Amino acid sequence: MLSRVAERIYWSSRYIERVECTVRMLSIYDNLLFDLPRNVVLSWYNLIKINSLEKDFAERYTVQDERNVVKFMLGDDTNPSSVISSLHWLRENIRTTRDMMLEETWELTNELSIYVQENLKKGINRSQRHEFLNEIIKGCLQIQGLLYSNMPTDAPWLFLKLGRYLERADMTTRNLDAGVAAIMETKEDEFAVNSRQIILGNVLRSLNADQAYRRLTKAAVHSRDVMDFLVESPVLPRALNHCLANMIDSAEQLPCSEPLLQELYATREQVLNNANYDRIDNQFRDYLNDVQLALNHLHLTISATWFPQPE
């Protein structure tokens, strides 16, 4: 398989995962609007900072309110991480690799892109946002289900998995960061414990992990247990440990993968050994940031190993 084709397949997988996970992150704050006590005020601008988009946002908007943040994250084509931008690049990568991907992938990607473009106002308006976000998640899951149920498990599949789990791990850290940021904004009053449980419950639900958490941990919703579960679980599909294990499995089946494997093992050790679940505050956010930097370095290693390099 040509290196440029492998790169496009890898990025196709990353973009579909990015669309879904960005929507899941928005859904955390969207649901908290209705679930938290009225005296708890959340800053939507946290979502901009979590994604390191402060400079891009400032070039477009002066007011850091809910409407502008949601518009920027969903439908602003000047934001390279917005849903609309990710869908654009997903379509481009699928279009140029149609002979390697399932034919229906192109059709489903177009349907999802058209839906988002035609219904974007629903996402901006709070009253219809929940339904709009859920439809995007369903569309992403439909594409993922098609690929992972029907593609041969050869080289294209392995690059698809590498992209999927790298992006998923990165976005899981950002979903966790969104939850921690919300927890840190709660006041120390009679509502504090209940508010934190509501936030943690929404983080679990946004990652489709609430039922698994109850079944596998048999624990109440406490920040230490929730963060431990979402970082270290070997069986939860969106846990960092599970994502890295799947990347290792893919890399082991590809040629020239020794540098990446060494880095993957080191990253997994960092993820599992450096977290302090007793401090869900800025210290934990620094830990998540360090994990994001390590994941970005994994991407650079993947690119240097298998993809065309700029001259």
Backbone bond lengths (Angstrom), bond angles and torsions (degrees), N, CA, C in turn:
res aa  C-N    CA-C-N  psi(-1)  N-CA   C-N-CA  omega(-1)  CA-C   N-CA-C  phi
1 M - - - 1.459 - - 1.529 109.63 -
2 L 1.333 116.87 134.42 1.456 121.75 -179.52 1.526 110.76 -65.28
3 S 1.329 115.72 145.52 1.461 120.10 -176.42 1.524 112.06 -63.07
4 R 1.336 117.52 -35.40 1.467 118.99 -179.60 1.526 111.11 -69.85
5 V 1.336 117.09 -31.13 1.466 120.37 176.54 1.524 109.75 -69.85
6 A 1.333 116.22 -43.51 1.465 120.31 177.18 1.528 110.69 -57.96
7 E 1.330 116.15 -41.04 1.465 120.42 -179.65 1.525 111.07 -64.11
8 R 1.319 117.57 -41.61 1.468 120.31 -178.81 1.522 111.35 -68.55
9 I 1.329 116.68 -37.23 1.464 119.68 176.84 1.527 110.06 -64.98
10 Y 1.310 115.85 -44.80 1.469 122.00 177.65 1.532 110.62 -56.61
11 W 1.334 116.37 -45.94 1.460 119.60 -178.59 1.527 112.28 -73.58
12 S 1.315 117.91 -31.41 1.470 119.81 173.86 1.517 110.01 -56.31
13 S 1.321 115.13 -46.30 1.457 120.20 -179.45 1.522 111.68 -65.25
14 R 1.318 116.66 -39.66 1.462 119.93 179.14 1.527 111.04 -65.24
15 Y 1.329 117.03 -40.84 1.465 119.19 -176.42 1.523 112.13 -69.68
16 I 1.321 118.13 -39.79 1.466 118.50 179.28 1.524 109.80 -66.47
17 E 1.323 116.55 -37.02 1.468 120.30 176.96 1.525 110.33 -68.10
18 R 1.324 116.91 -37.69 1.469 120.69 -179.83 1.521 111.11 -65.46
19 V 1.317 117.13 -41.82 1.465 120.20 177.18 1.524 109.94 -57.62
20 E 1.330 115.51 -52.52 1.464 119.62 -177.19 1.525 111.84 -61.30
21 C 1.316 117.08 -45.83 1.466 120.39 -175.00 1.523 112.20 -71.88
22 T 1.334 117.73 -32.90 1.464 120.20 175.08 1.519 110.14 -63.31
23 V 1.320 115.87 -42.74 1.464 120.47 178.12 1.529 110.36 -64.62
24 R 1.318 117.29 -40.54 1.466 120.29 178.26 1.533 110.83 -62.78
25 M 1.316 117.06 -38.55 1.459 120.91 178.92 1.532 110.56 -65.43
26 L 1.327 116.96 -43.30 1.461 120.25 176.25 1.523 111.11 -62.00
27 S 1.330 116.22 -35.78 1.465 119.88 -177.56 1.524 111.77 -66.42
28 I 1.351 117.75 -27.96 1.469 119.63 176.77 1.525 109.52 -58.28
29 Y 1.333 116.64 -52.61 1.461 120.29 -177.38 1.526 111.15 -71.05
30 D 1.322 116.78 -35.46 1.460 119.73 179.32 1.529 110.69 -61.21
31 N 1.324 117.11 -44.62 1.463 120.59 179.92 1.524 111.74 -69.62
32 L 1.330 116.61 -34.64 1.462 119.49 -179.39 1.524 112.21 -65.22
33 L 1.333 117.40 -25.37 1.463 120.71 177.09 1.522 111.14 -56.39
34 F 1.333 115.79 -35.01 1.461 120.63 -175.72 1.533 112.22 -96.71
35 D 1.328 117.35 -22.17 1.462 120.19 -172.38 1.522 114.12 -94.46
36 L 1.325 117.84 -31.21 1.462 120.33 -175.11 1.525 111.63 -80.63
37 P 1.333 117.37 152.77 1.470 120.20 172.98 1.527 110.80 -57.07
38 R 1.309 116.35 152.14 1.464 120.61 -174.66 1.531 113.04 -64.77
39 N 1.329 116.87 -22.56 1.468 118.38 -178.20 1.529 112.63 -78.84
40 V 1.344 117.46 -7.43 1.462 120.94 178.43 1.524 108.63 -93.00
41 V 1.313 116.57 117.39 1.465 121.97 -178.61 1.524 109.04 -110.17
42 L 1.331 116.12 120.35 1.457 121.13 -179.79 1.525 110.67 -100.35
43 S 1.300 116.19 144.29 1.462 121.12 176.32 1.528 109.50 -93.87
44 W 1.316 116.40 114.26 1.461 119.99 177.22 1.527 111.41 -64.66
45 Y 1.314 115.90 -22.43 1.466 119.45 -179.47 1.531 111.65 -64.04
46 N 1.340 117.10 -17.85 1.467 120.16 173.76 1.527 111.25 -52.79
47 L 1.338 116.26 -36.85 1.466 120.16 -177.63 1.526 111.50 -67.29
48 I 1.311 116.35 -29.52 1.470 120.12 175.68 1.525 109.95 -70.99
49 K 1.326 116.02 -45.28 1.470 119.91 -178.78 1.521 111.51 -66.68
50 I 1.320 117.10 -39.25 1.463 121.27 -179.35 1.523 111.06 -60.56
51 N 1.324 116.40 -33.15 1.464 121.02 -178.89 1.527 113.15 -97.30
52 S 1.340 116.18 10.34 1.479 122.20 177.39 1.527 112.09 55.29
53 L 1.337 115.43 45.17 1.461 120.92 -176.12 1.530 112.17 -114.95
54 E 1.329 117.31 19.75 1.464 120.04 -175.63 1.529 112.47 -58.18
55 K 1.322 116.80 -44.85 1.471 120.75 -177.57 1.529 110.84 -65.20
56 D 1.339 116.80 -46.45 1.463 120.34 179.55 1.527 111.11 -62.34
57 F 1.328 116.61 -41.52 1.461 120.32 -179.90 1.523 110.66 -64.59
58 A 1.336 116.85 -43.37 1.469 121.06 -177.36 1.521 112.09 -63.49
59 E 1.318 117.40 -27.55 1.465 120.86 178.63 1.525 112.13 -72.70
60 R 1.336 116.73 -17.11 1.467 120.73 -175.97 1.528 113.29 -111.28
61 Y 1.330 116.75 -32.43 1.465 120.05 -171.74 1.526 110.58 -134.70
62 T 1.319 115.26 147.35 1.462 120.53 175.69 1.528 111.15 -104.07
63 V 1.327 116.91 -25.11 1.467 121.42 -178.90 1.523 109.44 -100.01
64 Q 1.335 116.41 126.77 1.467 121.37 -176.72 1.528 110.11 -95.91
65 D 1.330 116.74 59.44 1.463 119.74 -177.07 1.528 111.36 -106.47
66 E 1.320 114.76 177.41 1.465 121.52 -177.08 1.520 112.05 -57.20
67 R 1.324 117.30 -48.71 1.460 120.46 -175.61 1.528 111.66 -60.66
68 N 1.312 117.06 -46.46 1.467 119.97 -178.35 1.525 112.23 -67.34
69 V 1.332 116.46 -39.00 1.468 119.44 178.78 1.519 110.59 -64.70
70 V 1.325 117.08 -46.13 1.469 120.46 -179.48 1.523 110.53 -64.44
71 K 1.330 116.51 -43.15 1.468 120.19 178.11 1.526 110.65 -60.15
72 F 1.330 116.44 -42.77 1.464 121.52 -178.88 1.527 111.43 -66.08
73 M 1.332 117.22 -40.29 1.463 121.12 -177.14 1.522 112.62 -78.72
74 L 1.321 117.32 -26.27 1.463 120.11 -178.25 1.525 113.26 -95.54
75 G 1.323 116.91 -54.53 1.454 118.74 -164.52 1.510 117.49 -124.12
76 D 1.322 118.19 12.71 1.466 120.35 -178.57 1.521 109.47 -92.47
77 D 1.335 116.24 111.81 1.471 118.85 -176.31 1.527 112.91 -76.29
78 T 1.351 117.81 -4.77 1.467 119.23 172.53 1.528 111.61 -84.49
79 N 1.318 116.52 -12.15 1.466 121.70 176.33 1.526 108.32 -91.43
80 P 1.329 119.22 112.07 1.464 120.90 -176.50 1.520 113.56 -65.03
81 S 1.341 117.03 -15.51 1.465 120.34 -179.30 1.524 113.00 -103.87
82 S 1.329 117.80 4.29 1.467 119.43 -179.56 1.521 110.69 -69.70
83 V 1.309 115.52 161.25 1.468 120.57 178.49 1.522 110.42 -60.20
84 I 1.323 117.63 -43.69 1.465 120.90 -177.35 1.527 110.93 -65.97
85 S 1.337 118.11 -37.89 1.472 121.06 178.13 1.523 110.95 -69.22
86 S 1.322 116.65 -42.97 1.466 120.18 179.57 1.518 111.07 -62.88
87 L 1.334 116.75 -39.10 1.470 119.75 177.66 1.523 111.21 -65.81
88 H 1.326 116.71 -37.53 1.470 119.72 177.38 1.524 110.66 -59.30
89 W 1.327 116.78 -48.48 1.462 119.71 -178.10 1.517 112.21 -73.73
90 L 1.310 116.78 -28.36 1.467 119.06 172.58 1.521 110.25 -61.45
91 R 1.330 116.77 -47.25 1.466 120.84 179.41 1.525 110.99 -60.14
92 E 1.329 117.05 -43.61 1.467 120.23 -179.34 1.525 111.62 -62.01
93 N 1.316 116.83 -43.00 1.464 119.79 -179.13 1.525 112.01 -71.19
94 I 1.322 116.99 -37.80 1.472 119.85 176.68 1.524 109.85 -66.77
95 R 1.342 116.23 -41.92 1.470 120.21 -178.31 1.524 111.51 -59.38
96 T 1.317 117.12 -38.72 1.468 120.48 -175.38 1.528 113.24 -89.03
97 T 1.333 117.00 1.62 1.477 119.60 177.07 1.524 111.17 -129.63
98 R 1.339 116.37 26.07 1.459 119.20 -174.41 1.520 113.37 -62.43
99 D 1.332 117.31 -25.06 1.463 118.82 179.04 1.527 111.86 -75.81
100 M 1.337 117.56 -13.90 1.462 121.44 179.12 1.531 112.38 -104.13
101 M 1.321 116.48 -18.18 1.465 121.35 -177.35 1.525 108.97 -106.25
102 L 1.319 116.18 164.76 1.456 119.83 177.32 1.525 110.27 -66.72
103 E 1.327 116.10 141.09 1.465 121.11 -175.96 1.525 111.96 -58.10
104 E 1.342 116.52 -37.94 1.464 119.76 -177.52 1.529 112.92 -67.50
105 T 1.328 116.67 -18.90 1.469 119.86 179.90 1.522 110.94 -60.16
106 W 1.321 116.47 -41.81 1.463 121.62 179.47 1.521 110.45 -63.40
107 E 1.319 117.06 -41.94 1.461 121.00 -179.07 1.530 111.05 -65.53
108 L 1.335 116.84 -46.37 1.461 120.11 -178.74 1.526 111.75 -66.88
109 T 1.324 116.53 -36.16 1.468 120.41 177.98 1.526 110.57 -64.45
110 N 1.323 116.89 -42.92 1.464 120.43 177.33 1.522 111.38 -63.05
111 E 1.325 116.57 -42.51 1.467 120.20 180.00 1.527 110.90 -61.29
112 L 1.325 116.71 -43.38 1.463 120.32 179.79 1.526 110.81 -66.10
113 S 1.324 116.95 -42.28 1.462 121.08 -179.87 1.525 111.03 -62.61
114 I 1.311 116.59 -43.82 1.470 120.85 179.22 1.526 110.34 -64.18
115 Y 1.335 116.64 -42.38 1.468 119.86 179.52 1.529 110.78 -58.86
116 V 1.323 116.63 -46.32 1.468 120.31 -178.12 1.525 110.52 -63.78
117 Q 1.327 117.51 -44.67 1.464 120.79 -178.86 1.525 111.64 -63.50
118 E 1.322 116.94 -40.37 1.464 120.67 -175.58 1.527 113.03 -79.01
119 N 1.329 117.52 -20.26 1.468 120.43 -173.94 1.522 113.04 -120.42
120 L 1.321 116.53 18.91 1.460 120.38 -174.39 1.527 112.37 -58.65
121 K 1.322 117.38 -34.14 1.465 120.27 -179.55 1.529 111.73 -61.28
122 K 1.340 116.35 -30.03 1.465 119.56 177.60 1.527 110.98 -63.04
123 G 1.323 115.53 -35.31 1.456 119.16 179.42 1.511 112.90 -73.21
124 I 1.330 116.72 -30.31 1.466 120.46 179.75 1.524 110.05 -74.08
125 N 1.334 116.75 -40.02 1.461 121.58 -178.49 1.526 110.31 -80.64
126 R 1.312 116.04 128.56 1.461 121.07 -174.52 1.527 112.57 -60.12
127 S 1.325 118.38 -35.93 1.466 120.92 -173.02 1.524 113.25 -65.92
128 Q 1.334 117.95 -28.55 1.463 121.20 -177.58 1.530 113.05 -112.14
129 R 1.322 116.20 3.78 1.465 119.88 -172.82 1.524 112.66 -65.81
130 H 1.309 117.52 -41.17 1.467 120.74 -176.41 1.528 110.97 -58.13
131 E 1.324 115.99 -47.12 1.473 120.49 179.64 1.531 110.74 -63.79
132 F 1.326 116.70 -42.76 1.465 121.48 -179.39 1.527 111.15 -61.61
133 L 1.329 117.59 -47.07 1.461 121.27 -179.71 1.525 111.14 -63.27
134 N 1.328 116.02 -40.59 1.466 119.21 179.38 1.522 112.05 -64.00
135 E 1.322 117.23 -36.94 1.468 120.17 178.98 1.525 111.18 -65.82
136 I 1.321 117.08 -36.76 1.472 119.60 177.44 1.524 110.01 -66.03
137 I 1.326 116.82 -44.32 1.466 119.91 178.52 1.523 110.46 -59.61
138 K 1.332 117.08 -43.31 1.467 120.42 178.53 1.528 111.08 -60.96
139 G 1.333 116.79 -41.80 1.462 120.24 179.19 1.516 112.11 -63.48
140 C 1.331 116.20 -41.07 1.475 120.02 177.88 1.521 111.08 -64.70
141 L 1.331 116.45 -43.10 1.463 120.08 179.87 1.525 111.35 -64.71
142 Q 1.319 116.17 -33.46 1.467 119.98 177.62 1.528 110.75 -64.23
143 I 1.324 116.79 -44.33 1.471 120.65 178.07 1.528 110.29 -65.26
144 Q 1.332 116.13 -46.34 1.465 119.76 179.22 1.523 111.11 -60.16
145 G 1.328 116.46 -43.46 1.462 119.99 -179.54 1.513 112.14 -62.86
146 L 1.329 116.41 -40.22 1.467 120.64 177.56 1.522 110.59 -60.23
147 L 1.325 116.63 -47.99 1.462 120.75 -176.71 1.519 111.90 -66.61
148 Y 1.305 115.94 -46.99 1.460 119.17 -171.83 1.526 112.84 -81.73
149 S 1.316 117.27 -9.61 1.465 119.74 175.71 1.518 112.68 -97.12
150 N 1.334 117.43 -17.41 1.462 119.09 -169.11 1.524 115.94 -128.78
151 M 1.335 118.86 -16.06 1.466 119.06 -177.61 1.523 111.73 -76.21
152 P 1.333 118.08 139.76 1.471 120.44 171.64 1.530 109.60 -60.49
153 T 1.315 116.43 144.96 1.466 120.03 -175.39 1.529 111.53 -90.55
154 D 1.342 115.21 55.50 1.467 121.08 177.47 1.534 108.89 -105.70
155 A 1.318 117.67 -155.81 1.467 120.93 -172.72 1.538 113.71 -57.20
156 P 1.355 120.32 -47.09 1.467 118.44 178.53 1.529 112.49 -56.24
157 W 1.307 115.92 -40.42 1.462 121.24 178.38 1.530 111.25 -60.55
158 L 1.334 116.47 -41.86 1.460 120.55 -177.88 1.524 111.47 -66.49
159 F 1.338 117.49 -38.78 1.466 119.49 176.51 1.527 111.02 -71.23
160 L 1.325 115.96 -32.50 1.461 120.15 174.74 1.532 109.94 -60.96
161 K 1.331 116.20 -44.56 1.465 120.79 179.13 1.524 112.10 -65.92
162 L 1.320 116.71 -42.21 1.468 119.26 178.39 1.526 110.83 -56.98
163 G 1.336 115.98 -48.16 1.458 120.00 -179.81 1.508 112.75 -64.41
164 R 1.324 115.37 -42.78 1.458 120.00 -177.77 1.525 111.51 -60.46
165 Y 1.313 116.44 -50.98 1.462 119.07 -172.70 1.521 112.92 -78.13
166 L 1.316 117.94 -26.32 1.461 118.89 173.42 1.525 110.00 -67.63
167 E 1.322 116.75 -48.22 1.464 120.40 179.32 1.521 110.97 -64.29
168 R 1.318 116.59 -40.34 1.466 120.45 -179.25 1.525 110.82 -63.67
169 A 1.332 116.66 -43.42 1.466 119.49 178.43 1.525 110.62 -61.39
170 D 1.328 116.38 -45.11 1.461 120.39 179.68 1.523 111.03 -60.84
171 M 1.322 117.01 -45.30 1.458 119.92 -177.37 1.524 111.89 -72.57
172 T 1.331 117.93 -28.51 1.461 119.54 174.06 1.521 110.28 -63.26
173 T 1.342 117.42 -40.98 1.471 119.13 176.74 1.525 110.65 -61.04
174 R 1.323 117.50 -35.00 1.467 120.40 -178.62 1.532 110.90 -74.96
175 N 1.333 117.39 -35.28 1.462 119.95 173.94 1.523 110.49 -64.75
176 L 1.331 116.86 -42.10 1.461 120.30 176.38 1.527 110.64 -62.50
177 D 1.319 116.30 -41.73 1.464 121.12 179.61 1.524 110.74 -62.28
178 A 1.332 116.36 -39.62 1.465 120.18 177.65 1.523 110.41 -61.45
179 G 1.329 116.59 -41.36 1.458 120.28 178.38 1.515 112.37 -66.10
180 V 1.326 117.03 -44.29 1.469 120.68 179.65 1.527 110.28 -63.36
181 A 1.334 116.73 -41.71 1.469 120.24 178.69 1.524 110.67 -60.34
182 A 1.334 116.79 -40.96 1.467 120.50 178.68 1.527 110.85 -66.56
183 I 1.330 117.04 -41.54 1.470 120.70 178.58 1.524 110.52 -60.49
184 M 1.322 116.61 -41.27 1.466 120.64 -177.65 1.528 112.11 -68.43
185 E 1.338 117.28 -17.82 1.462 120.21 179.40 1.525 112.69 -88.77
186 T 1.342 117.61 -8.83 1.462 119.69 179.40 1.522 109.72 -74.89
187 K 1.309 115.89 143.13 1.461 121.05 -179.42 1.527 110.36 -83.32
188 E 1.338 115.31 152.92 1.463 120.62 176.41 1.529 108.45 -82.32
189 D 1.337 116.23 81.51 1.455 121.22 179.21 1.520 108.95 -136.08
190 E 1.333 116.53 -165.96 1.470 119.60 -176.90 1.525 112.83 -68.12
191 F 1.350 117.15 -14.60 1.463 120.64 179.94 1.533 112.77 -95.10
192 A 1.330 117.87 -4.67 1.464 120.98 -167.99 1.523 113.08 -59.42
193 V 1.339 117.27 -50.03 1.471 120.28 -176.54 1.517 110.43 -62.88
194 N 1.333 116.65 -45.21 1.463 120.35 179.53 1.523 111.11 -63.55
195 S 1.326 117.16 -41.29 1.469 120.82 -179.67 1.521 110.99 -62.34
196 R 1.330 116.89 -42.75 1.461 120.16 -179.58 1.525 111.46 -65.52
197 Q 1.320 116.54 -38.30 1.464 119.41 177.63 1.526 110.89 -65.58
198 I 1.321 116.60 -38.44 1.466 120.55 177.44 1.526 110.35 -62.91
199 I 1.326 116.79 -44.42 1.471 120.85 179.74 1.521 110.67 -62.28
200 L 1.330 116.73 -47.73 1.469 120.52 -179.50 1.521 111.29 -63.21
201 G 1.333 116.67 -38.85 1.463 120.09 177.05 1.513 111.76 -62.12
202 N 1.334 116.93 -38.58 1.465 120.44 178.26 1.522 111.92 -69.90
203 V 1.333 117.30 -35.90 1.466 119.77 175.37 1.524 109.70 -61.97
204 L 1.330 117.07 -45.38 1.470 120.63 178.31 1.520 111.10 -60.64
205 R 1.330 116.92 -46.04 1.468 119.75 -178.43 1.521 111.63 -66.17
206 S 1.324 117.22 -36.17 1.467 119.76 -179.33 1.523 111.26 -64.65
207 L 1.334 117.15 -24.43 1.464 121.88 178.97 1.528 111.61 -102.27
208 N 1.347 116.44 13.37 1.469 121.45 -177.13 1.527 111.57 53.13
209 A 1.327 115.55 39.21 1.464 120.04 -173.83 1.522 113.16 -118.00
210 D 1.336 118.30 1.76 1.463 119.49 -174.87 1.524 112.58 -67.36
211 Q 1.339 117.21 -45.32 1.464 120.20 179.37 1.527 110.77 -65.92
212 A 1.334 116.35 -43.01 1.468 120.24 178.90 1.526 110.47 -62.41
213 Y 1.322 117.35 -38.65 1.467 120.89 179.16 1.521 110.47 -60.70
214 R 1.333 116.79 -47.84 1.466 120.03 -179.19 1.527 110.83 -63.31
215 R 1.329 116.46 -42.46 1.468 120.25 -174.96 1.521 112.24 -72.52
216 L 1.335 116.90 -40.62 1.463 119.90 -171.89 1.526 113.67 -89.38
217 T 1.335 117.43 -29.51 1.467 118.80 -177.51 1.520 112.59 -100.82
218 K 1.335 116.21 -25.84 1.467 120.83 -176.10 1.541 110.89 54.53
219 A 1.320 115.97 27.97 1.467 121.20 -176.23 1.522 110.25 -111.88
220 A 1.330 115.23 154.67 1.461 119.78 172.00 1.528 108.79 -69.36
221 V 1.331 115.13 167.66 1.463 119.59 -177.96 1.523 109.35 -81.56
222 H 1.324 115.66 96.21 1.462 122.89 175.27 1.521 108.33 -122.38
223 S 1.321 115.81 147.45 1.466 119.55 -174.24 1.525 112.20 -57.95
224 R 1.329 118.21 -40.94 1.461 119.78 -178.12 1.524 111.07 -61.64
225 D 1.338 116.41 -47.13 1.464 120.65 -177.11 1.522 111.68 -69.05
226 V 1.332 116.76 -39.42 1.466 120.20 -178.65 1.525 110.62 -65.58
227 M 1.325 117.28 -47.60 1.465 120.13 -178.83 1.526 111.20 -65.21
228 D 1.328 117.12 -40.99 1.466 121.39 176.18 1.525 110.16 -57.57
229 F 1.324 116.76 -45.36 1.466 121.94 -178.40 1.522 111.62 -63.72
230 L 1.328 116.63 -44.74 1.464 120.23 -176.24 1.524 113.07 -76.49
231 V 1.310 116.81 -16.32 1.466 120.34 175.57 1.523 111.28 -94.50
232 E 1.337 117.97 -48.11 1.455 120.68 -164.04 1.525 115.83 -104.12
233 S 1.324 118.82 -11.33 1.469 118.50 -177.05 1.528 111.17 -58.63
234 P 1.339 117.76 129.67 1.464 120.02 177.32 1.522 112.98 -82.41
235 V 1.337 117.18 -8.78 1.468 119.96 -173.75 1.522 113.73 -116.78
236 L 1.326 118.45 -16.44 1.468 120.25 179.54 1.522 109.76 -76.31
237 P 1.342 119.33 124.22 1.471 121.30 -172.71 1.523 115.36 -57.16
238 R 1.337 118.77 -27.96 1.465 120.10 -177.69 1.530 113.14 -104.85
239 A 1.319 118.03 3.90 1.463 120.18 176.71 1.524 109.93 -71.01
240 L 1.320 116.20 146.29 1.467 120.07 -177.15 1.524 111.61 -59.81
241 N 1.313 117.22 -43.35 1.464 120.99 -179.57 1.528 111.14 -59.94
242 H 1.324 116.23 -43.46 1.471 120.86 179.71 1.530 110.91 -64.62
243 C 1.316 117.22 -41.85 1.469 120.73 179.63 1.527 111.08 -61.83
244 L 1.323 116.55 -45.34 1.466 120.00 -179.23 1.523 111.34 -66.63
245 A 1.329 117.17 -36.31 1.466 120.19 177.69 1.521 110.78 -62.82
246 N 1.329 117.60 -38.80 1.463 120.76 178.53 1.522 111.74 -70.08
247 M 1.326 117.37 -34.53 1.463 119.72 174.94 1.528 110.79 -65.23
248 I 1.325 116.44 -40.57 1.468 120.47 177.25 1.522 110.30 -61.72
249 D 1.321 116.65 -43.73 1.466 120.89 179.28 1.525 111.22 -59.64
250 S 1.327 117.42 -41.99 1.469 120.80 179.07 1.521 111.28 -68.43
251 A 1.328 116.53 -45.36 1.465 120.60 -177.38 1.523 111.60 -62.26
252 E 1.324 117.05 -35.67 1.464 120.66 -179.05 1.524 112.56 -62.69
253 Q 1.331 116.76 -21.50 1.462 120.79 -177.75 1.529 113.00 -98.66
254 L 1.327 117.05 0.95 1.459 121.23 -179.65 1.529 110.46 -106.56
255 P 1.328 117.34 150.54 1.470 119.71 178.47 1.529 111.35 -72.38
256 C 1.317 116.26 156.23 1.481 123.01 173.68 1.529 112.83 60.69
257 S 1.325 116.94 30.25 1.464 119.92 -171.24 1.526 114.37 -95.77
258 E 1.325 118.86 2.10 1.467 120.43 -173.80 1.532 113.06 -58.45
259 P 1.349 120.24 -45.19 1.478 118.96 178.04 1.527 112.48 -59.63
260 L 1.333 116.60 -41.90 1.462 119.80 179.37 1.522 110.69 -65.65
261 L 1.329 117.27 -42.86 1.462 120.03 -179.41 1.524 111.25 -61.01
262 Q 1.312 117.19 -43.45 1.464 119.79 178.53 1.525 110.93 -59.66
263 E 1.329 115.65 -40.97 1.464 119.79 -179.86 1.528 111.55 -70.58
264 L 1.327 116.56 -36.86 1.463 120.53 177.56 1.525 111.13 -62.88
265 Y 1.318 117.16 -44.72 1.465 120.19 178.37 1.528 110.53 -61.56
266 A 1.326 116.94 -41.10 1.464 120.74 179.72 1.529 110.83 -66.55
267 T 1.332 116.46 -39.46 1.466 120.30 179.90 1.516 110.70 -66.81
268 R 1.326 116.93 -41.98 1.465 119.22 179.28 1.529 110.80 -63.65
269 E 1.323 116.74 -38.80 1.468 120.13 176.64 1.526 110.53 -63.23
270 Q 1.330 116.72 -40.49 1.466 121.15 177.25 1.523 110.87 -62.11
271 V 1.323 116.54 -45.55 1.462 121.69 -178.75 1.527 110.89 -61.37
272 L 1.318 116.98 -44.33 1.460 121.00 -173.66 1.524 113.25 -80.56
273 N 1.328 117.76 -26.76 1.467 120.11 -172.33 1.524 114.58 -101.20
274 N 1.321 117.91 -18.40 1.467 119.48 -170.81 1.523 114.68 -100.60
275 A 1.321 117.74 -5.73 1.465 119.87 -176.96 1.525 110.67 -80.46
276 N 1.335 115.99 137.51 1.466 122.14 173.73 1.523 107.28 -116.72
277 Y 1.329 116.15 99.83 1.461 120.50 -174.63 1.526 112.85 -78.13
278 D 1.332 116.53 -4.80 1.466 119.75 176.30 1.524 112.02 -84.51
279 R 1.326 116.74 -8.22 1.471 121.58 -178.34 1.526 109.01 -125.84
280 I 1.341 116.60 80.95 1.463 120.22 178.21 1.526 107.47 -88.84
281 D 1.327 114.41 78.08 1.459 121.81 -175.71 1.524 107.94 -151.69
282 N 1.315 117.37 -151.98 1.469 119.53 -178.86 1.526 112.77 -61.91
283 Q 1.322 116.93 -28.55 1.461 119.48 177.43 1.529 110.60 -63.83
284 F 1.329 116.46 -41.67 1.463 119.75 178.26 1.526 110.67 -69.57
285 R 1.310 116.72 -34.55 1.465 119.61 177.20 1.529 110.69 -66.37
286 D 1.320 117.03 -35.78 1.472 120.04 175.20 1.526 110.51 -64.00
287 Y 1.327 115.83 -39.49 1.470 120.15 176.56 1.529 110.37 -60.38
288 L 1.330 117.03 -45.54 1.465 120.56 179.36 1.526 110.90 -62.42
289 N 1.317 116.71 -39.55 1.462 120.26 177.73 1.527 111.30 -62.99
290 D 1.330 116.90 -40.22 1.467 120.24 177.41 1.528 111.05 -63.30
291 V 1.327 116.32 -38.36 1.469 119.99 177.44 1.525 109.99 -64.48
292 Q 1.335 117.16 -41.75 1.467 120.17 178.23 1.522 111.45 -60.62
293 L 1.319 117.21 -40.21 1.469 120.52 177.95 1.524 110.75 -64.41
294 A 1.325 117.03 -40.02 1.467 120.62 178.36 1.524 110.85 -65.53
295 L 1.329 116.92 -39.25 1.466 120.71 178.58 1.527 110.83 -65.68
296 N 1.322 116.47 -39.02 1.463 119.34 177.11 1.525 111.16 -63.46
297 H 1.321 116.70 -36.55 1.465 119.44 177.88 1.525 110.74 -68.07
298 L 1.330 117.46 -33.50 1.468 120.30 174.08 1.525 110.28 -60.24
299 H 1.331 116.04 -42.08 1.470 119.45 177.25 1.522 111.01 -60.02
300 L 1.322 116.88 -43.88 1.467 120.07 179.92 1.527 111.04 -61.80
301 T 1.314 116.72 -37.54 1.465 120.50 178.51 1.522 110.88 -68.28
302 I 1.319 117.17 -41.59 1.468 120.98 176.19 1.525 109.95 -59.36
303 S 1.327 116.32 -47.08 1.470 120.57 -179.31 1.522 111.43 -61.47
304 A 1.322 116.99 -45.05 1.466 120.50 -177.98 1.521 112.02 -67.28
305 T 1.332 116.95 -28.27 1.464 121.06 -176.28 1.521 112.41 -81.66
306 W 1.336 117.74 -40.54 1.465 119.11 -168.50 1.530 115.71 -124.16
307 F 1.304 119.24 -17.21 1.457 120.03 -170.83 1.529 111.49 -105.98
308 P 1.351 116.93 159.08 1.472 120.22 178.80 1.523 110.77 -60.38
309 Q 1.317 116.46 140.65 1.464 121.48 -179.70 1.528 110.07 -103.85
310 P 1.334 117.11 141.75 1.476 119.62 178.10 1.522 110.78 -62.76
311 E 1.312 115.57 141.46 1.471 120.28 -178.34 1.526 110.82 -82.05
